[in-house]
Amino acid sequence: MRTVIFGILLLLVSSCSLYQDENKKENSIVVTNHSYANTDQVRSKHIRLNLQVDFRNHIISGVVRHEIEHLNKSGHFILDTKNLTILKVTRGEDNETEVDYEIGNSDSILGTPLIIDVDKKDKFINVYYKTSPDSEALGWLDSSQTMTKQPFLYTQGEAILTRSWIPVQDVPSNKITFEANIEVPGNLMALMGAENPTVKNDLGKYQFKMDQPIPTYLIALVVGDISYRKTGSNTGVYAETPWINEVSSELSDLPLMIEKAEKLCGKYVWGRYDVIVLPYSFPFGGMENPRLTFLNPTVIVGDKSLISVIAHELAHSWSGNLVTNHTWEDFWLNEGWTVYIEHRIMEMLHDREFSDMLSVIEWHEYMMEKEYYGEQHKDYLLSLKTDLKGKNPDDGMTSVPYVRGAFLFKTIEEKIGRVKFDAFIRKYFEDFRFRTVTTESFLNYIRKEIKNIDKLVKLDEWIYGTDIPADMYQAGTERMTEMEKLAVAISNAKYLKETFVTDGKKYLLKRNSFNTQEWLHLLRSMPRTTSPKILAYLDQLIDFNSWHNAEIQTEWFLLAIDANYKPAFPALKTFLGKVGRRKYLQPLYVKLTERPENRKMAKLIFEESKNVYHSVAVSTIEEILQE
């Protein structure tokens, strides 16, 4: 997943008795890996969903049937739930009989344990339930928020939100297979991270099957007025009908990207690789649901300049989906590998300089967050192996596991050589195929496979430390250095016109003069003291406010807020009222809170816009505005 967030603190005991009433079953429950589930005793190995989607009431209802496996003696099967109404629980596959169960106390982050009485002969446990309209995983959009003027629904389960729409053992260490029957209004199509239809069913009844084991956070559902377009023998795109042509054109390189990824990581094992472009409220750049990547529409800009997001989500087909972090404290093993593979894919599509440009952009984001969390005294978020006891796993989803993790792998490649490291990569994904990995098991593995690795790379310093290791891979390009110099020259100029000369070199200040990554670095490199007068010149020449590129617009708006350049504020307000991607919302709202008059404006914009945002983004912004 592509995301950068600020942490939200919670009270949580990681491994201890939660409750004081000795007469209750829940007294013996321990929380492990942000879950109540007792997967070491009784685990769910396959689930069958039979669900109905009710757009009028914003509710999903039906039954989840768990096929269970008894590992150790236990009289209980414990599931994670959150804001669900449990109607009844039964045992059996054909002749069901009701069983006793207990609903434990609720925690604001973890939700509620569902403790079900079982005995050794039980093979199937069925939970009949319905969701709440406030389910955190469910993104309900009304007809005014979509292109087709039809309602829309998508789910977002990572990290621990699947429990808010399905009673499951919501922990990444337990992988399951699933099948589903989903009933929706007849004018809409349902899709899941599974085998999918390509045309609508007039009855609104859809069947799905995922026969490869996945963690529950990857169970995904989307419902809407959707069209499909094939882009290759095993690739295609879904989108709202009005822009299916634009989407399919932007993502036409999917087959080539798979080909490049397979050269590095080994065979793509998931069958199809399809992408659905969701409405603007989706809070992330993408989500790597197997066989159906969710993509934010901000990636579709008309020139393929942001398709590295697709390379990232595709890379998750190996790092995250095939080999999964065992706990959320090992999240860097999902994302660090994925960013590294993303950059390698983009290098194969372009060249090494382009890959290094991506590295420079992301390193800047990492350093900004490192400074922020240092000021907030949250050093526990600055290491790769995090300590999330007592905290929301979303707290750890900063740029640190993504960028610091990727730079660790870039450093290892540099020290041992690409040929040797590429062989290690393929063997790693094969050896841990469909398994989960802890930081410690990874360290044991790499030390066994690459002799004397600790003499070449300071692994413990990278993983458990917070400072920048001295042996770090240095990413840099002449083009990015040139952008840094140009940014300072522009800021210091008395006036600007389309032809700009500095140090004897002539530049045309036009949109197509630089690529997206160069523009980003130029804007980020401009001094925060740049005058409103210079921004006015730039605005007249480039018209950043109307540029259909959210990455560039965000950097422009941040610069405009710093300079208090008011002509950009109407476009900023429109942007914040349309785009729900947290990567953009977070820094903009933070920046707006720095001046009292802008903080007031930010609160007004949020009140007017929060119905557009997913709950994940809402909670982040609420925390920012409360600081």
SULDA-V300447 format. One record per backbone hydrogen bond with DSSP energy under -0.5 kcal/mol. NH is the residue of the N-H (numbers start at 1). CO is the residue of the C=O. E is the energy in kcal/mol with one decimal. If there is no record, write none. Layout:
((NH,CO,E) (NH,CO,E))
This chain:
((2,286,-1.1) (3,1,-0.8) (5,397,-1.1) (10,390,-0.8) (12,10,-0.6) (14,12,-0.6) (18,29,-0.7) (22,20,-0.8) (24,21,-1.6) (27,24,-1.4) (28,25,-1.4) (29,26,-1.6) (32,30,-0.6) (32,35,-2.3) (38,78,-0.5) (39,37,-0.6) (41,38,-2.1) (42,38,-2.5) (43,69,-2.5) (45,67,-2.8) (46,67,-1.1) (47,177,-2.0) (48,65,-1.9) (49,179,-2.4) (50,63,-2.4) (51,181,-2.5) (52,61,-2.8) (53,183,-2.7) (54,52,-0.6) (54,59,-2.8) (55,53,-0.7) (58,54,-0.9) (59,54,-1.9) (61,52,-2.0) (62,129,-2.3) (63,50,-2.1) (64,127,-2.2) (65,48,-2.9) (66,64,-0.6) (66,125,-3.5) (67,46,-3.2) (67,65,-0.5) (68,66,-0.7) (68,123,-2.4) (69,43,-2.7) (71,41,-3.6) (71,69,-0.6) (72,41,-1.7) (77,116,-2.4) (79,114,-2.4) (80,168,-3.4) (81,112,-1.7) (82,163,-1.4) (85,130,-2.8) (86,84,-0.7) (87,85,-0.6) (87,128,-2.7) (88,128,-1.3) (90,126,-2.6) (91,97,-2.6) (92,124,-2.0) (96,94,-1.0) (97,91,-1.7) (99,89,-2.5) (102,115,-2.4) (104,102,-0.6) (104,113,-2.7) (107,111,-2.8) (111,107,-2.1) (112,81,-3.5) (113,105,-0.6) (114,79,-2.6) (115,102,-3.0) (115,113,-0.6) (116,77,-2.1) (116,114,-0.7) (117,100,-2.5) (118,75,-2.2) (122,119,-2.0) (125,66,-2.4) (126,90,-3.1) (127,64,-2.6) (128,88,-2.9) (128,126,-0.6) (129,62,-2.5) (130,85,-1.6) (131,60,-2.6) (135,132,-1.9) (138,135,-0.7) (139,137,-0.5) (139,154,-3.5) (140,138,-0.8) (141,152,-2.9) (145,142,-2.1) (146,143,-1.0) (152,141,-2.1) (153,223,-2.5) (154,139,-1.3) (155,221,-1.5) (156,137,-1.5) (161,157,-3.0) (162,157,-1.0) (164,161,-2.1) (165,162,-2.2) (166,162,-2.0) (168,80,-1.4) (168,166,-0.9) (170,168,-1.3) (171,169,-2.0) (174,171,-1.5) (175,173,-0.6) (176,214,-2.9) (177,45,-1.6) (178,210,-2.1) (179,47,-1.9) (180,208,-2.1) (181,49,-2.8) (182,206,-2.7) (183,51,-2.4) (184,182,-0.5) (184,204,-3.1) (188,185,-2.0) (189,224,-3.1) (191,222,-2.6) (193,220,-1.2) (194,192,-2.3) (195,209,-1.5) (202,200,-0.6) (204,201,-2.0) (206,182,-2.6) (206,204,-0.5) (208,180,-2.7) (210,178,-3.3) (214,176,-2.9) (216,174,-0.5) (218,215,-1.9) (219,216,-1.9) (220,218,-0.6) (222,191,-2.4) (223,153,-2.7) (224,189,-2.1) (226,224,-1.4) (227,239,-3.0) (229,237,-2.4) (231,235,-2.1) (232,235,-1.6) (235,232,-0.5) (236,273,-0.9) (237,229,-2.8) (238,275,-3.0) (239,227,-1.8) (241,225,-0.8) (243,240,-1.9) (244,241,-1.6) (247,243,-2.3) (248,244,-2.6) (249,245,-1.9) (250,246,-2.2) (251,247,-2.1) (252,249,-1.2) (254,251,-1.3) (257,253,-2.5) (258,254,-2.2) (259,255,-2.1) (260,256,-2.3) (261,257,-2.5) (262,258,-2.6) (263,259,-1.2) (264,260,-1.0) (264,261,-0.6) (265,261,-3.0) (266,262,-1.8) (269,267,-0.6) (272,270,-1.1) (273,234,-2.9) (274,291,-1.3) (275,236,-1.9) (276,293,-2.9) (277,238,-2.3) (278,276,-0.7) (278,295,-2.6) (282,279,-1.6) (285,2,-1.9) (287,294,-2.2) (289,287,-1.0) (292,289,-1.9) (293,274,-2.4) (294,287,-2.7) (295,276,-2.4) (296,285,-2.7) (299,296,-1.9) (300,297,-1.4) (301,299,-1.2) (307,304,-1.0) (309,306,-1.8) (311,307,-1.9) (312,308,-2.2) (313,309,-2.4) (314,310,-2.9) (315,311,-2.1) (316,312,-1.2) (317,314,-2.2) (318,315,-1.9) (319,315,-2.1) (320,318,-1.0) (320,323,-2.7) (321,316,-2.4) (322,316,-0.5) (323,318,-2.2) (324,435,-2.1) (326,437,-2.6) (330,327,-1.4) (331,328,-1.0) (333,330,-2.1) (334,330,-0.5) (334,331,-1.2) (335,331,-2.1) (336,332,-2.8) (337,332,-0.7) (338,334,-1.3) (339,335,-2.6) (340,336,-2.0) (341,337,-2.7) (342,338,-2.8) (343,339,-2.3) (344,340,-1.8) (345,341,-2.6) (346,342,-2.4) (347,343,-2.0) (348,344,-1.9) (349,345,-1.8) (350,346,-2.2) (355,351,-1.8) (356,352,-2.4) (357,353,-1.9) (358,354,-1.9) (359,355,-1.9) (360,356,-2.4) (361,357,-2.2) (362,358,-2.4) (363,359,-2.6) (364,360,-1.9) (365,361,-1.4) (366,362,-2.3) (367,363,-2.5) (368,364,-2.1) (369,365,-2.0) (370,366,-2.8) (371,367,-2.2) (372,368,-2.0) (373,369,-3.1) (374,370,-1.8) (375,371,-2.1) (376,372,-1.7) (377,374,-1.2) (378,373,-2.9) (381,378,-2.0) (382,379,-2.1) (384,462,-0.6) (384,463,-0.7) (385,463,-2.3) (386,329,-1.3) (386,384,-0.9) (387,380,-0.5) (388,386,-0.7) (391,388,-2.1) (392,8,-0.9) (395,392,-2.1) (396,393,-1.2) (397,394,-1.6) (398,396,-1.4) (402,398,-0.6) (403,399,-3.2) (404,399,-0.6) (404,400,-1.3) (405,400,-1.2) (406,402,-1.6) (407,403,-2.7) (408,404,-1.7) (409,405,-1.7) (410,406,-2.3) (411,407,-2.1) (412,408,-2.4) (413,409,-2.4) (414,410,-2.2) (415,411,-2.2) (416,412,-2.6) (417,413,-2.1) (421,417,-2.2) (422,418,-3.0) (423,419,-1.7) (424,420,-1.7) (425,421,-2.5) (426,422,-2.0) (427,423,-1.9) (428,424,-2.8) (429,425,-2.2) (430,426,-1.6) (431,427,-3.0) (432,428,-2.0) (433,430,-1.0) (434,322,-1.4) (435,322,-0.6) (435,432,-2.4) (437,324,-2.5) (442,438,-2.1) (443,439,-2.4) (444,440,-2.3) (445,441,-1.9) (446,442,-2.9) (447,443,-2.1) (448,444,-1.3) (449,445,-2.4) (450,446,-2.6) (451,449,-0.6) (453,450,-1.4) (455,452,-1.3) (456,452,-0.7) (456,453,-0.9) (457,453,-2.8) (459,457,-2.0) (462,458,-2.2) (463,459,-2.6) (464,460,-2.8) (465,460,-0.7) (465,461,-1.1) (469,467,-0.7) (472,469,-1.4) (473,407,-0.5) (475,473,-0.7) (481,477,-2.1) (482,478,-2.3) (483,479,-1.7) (484,480,-1.8) (485,481,-1.8) (486,482,-2.5) (487,483,-2.4) (488,484,-1.6) (489,485,-2.1) (490,486,-2.7) (491,487,-2.2) (492,488,-1.8) (493,489,-0.7) (493,490,-1.0) (500,498,-0.7) (500,507,-3.2) (502,505,-2.3) (505,502,-2.1) (507,500,-2.9) (509,498,-3.4) (509,507,-0.6) (510,508,-1.9) (513,510,-1.8) (514,511,-0.9) (519,515,-2.4) (520,516,-2.6) (521,517,-2.1) (522,518,-2.5) (523,519,-2.7) (524,520,-2.5) (525,521,-1.6) (526,522,-0.7) (526,523,-0.8) (530,527,-1.9) (535,531,-1.9) (536,532,-2.1) (537,533,-1.8) (538,534,-2.5) (539,535,-2.9) (540,536,-2.1) (541,537,-2.0) (542,538,-3.1) (543,538,-0.6) (543,539,-1.7) (546,543,-1.1) (547,544,-1.5) (549,547,-2.2) (553,549,-2.8) (554,550,-2.3) (555,551,-1.6) (556,552,-2.4) (557,553,-3.0) (558,554,-2.3) (559,555,-1.9) (560,556,-2.6) (561,557,-2.6) (562,558,-2.0) (563,559,-2.1) (564,560,-0.7) (564,561,-0.7) (565,560,-2.9) (566,564,-1.4) (568,565,-1.6) (569,566,-2.0) (570,566,-0.5) (572,568,-2.0) (573,569,-2.7) (574,570,-2.0) (575,571,-2.4) (576,572,-2.6) (577,573,-1.4) (578,574,-0.5) (578,575,-1.3) (579,575,-2.7) (580,280,-2.6) (582,283,-2.7) (584,581,-1.4) (585,581,-2.0) (586,582,-2.5) (587,583,-0.6) (588,584,-1.4) (589,585,-2.8) (590,586,-2.3) (591,587,-2.5) (592,588,-2.2) (593,589,-1.3) (594,591,-1.4) (595,592,-0.9) (599,595,-2.7) (600,596,-1.9) (601,597,-1.4) (602,598,-2.7) (603,599,-2.2) (604,600,-1.8) (605,601,-2.6) (606,602,-2.5) (607,603,-2.2) (608,604,-1.8) (609,605,-1.6) (610,606,-2.4) (612,609,-2.6) (613,609,-0.7) (614,281,-0.8) (617,614,-0.6) (618,614,-2.4) (619,615,-2.5) (620,616,-1.2) (621,617,-2.4) (622,618,-2.7) (623,619,-1.7) (624,620,-1.8) (625,621,-2.6) (626,622,-1.0) (627,623,-0.9) (627,624,-0.7))
